[in-house]
Amino acid sequence: MYLAHERAYRSLYTRIAQAIRDGSYARGDVYELRAPPPGFTSFISELASWSIYPVYLGLLLTYAVAALTGWLAVLTAVAKQG
């Protein structure tokens, strides 16, 4: 969701910068501080971002290694005791 918000604010910045360059920036535009809220489609499209893959692939790989080596069972048994 963070990436979707970041993209919306970058789009807002680009729109305002373009309006300033074109000379169409009005006084009423001064208070335009909010980017439009990201919708579901922008959230889904951000899942394909290159910055998501290292984090979640690393987590999946760690989980797979823990499950295959038996550490997952050990950790869950310890968590149930404590």
C-alpha positions, 0 to 999 in steps of 0.5 A, spaced: 500 500 500 505 504 501 508 504 494 501 505 491 501 512 495 508 513 493 506 513 486 499 517 487 504 523 490 509 522 485 503 523 480 500 529 484 507 532 484 508 531 476 501 534 475 503 540 479 510 541 476 507 541 469 502 546 471 507 551 473 511 550 467 505 551 463 503 557 466 496 554 468 498 554 476 492 558 479 491 560 486 486 555 488 491 549 486 496 552 492 492 548 497 492 541 493 496 537 498 492 530 497 493 525 492 487 521 490 487 515 494 489 509 490 484 504 488 484 496 488 487 496 481 493 500 483 494 496 489 494 490 485 499 493 480 504 495 485 505 488 487 508 487 481 514 492 483 521 490 483 522 492 490 517 487 493 520 481 490 527 481 494 523 481 501 517 476 500 521 471 496 526 472 501 521 470 506 518 465 502 525 462 501 526 462 509 520 459 510 521 453 505 528 452 508 525 452 515 520 447 513 524 442 510 529 442 515 525 441 521 526 448 524 519 450 523 516 444 527 521 446 533 519 453 533 512 452 533 513 447 539 517 452 543 512 457 542 506 452 544 510 451 550 512 458 552 
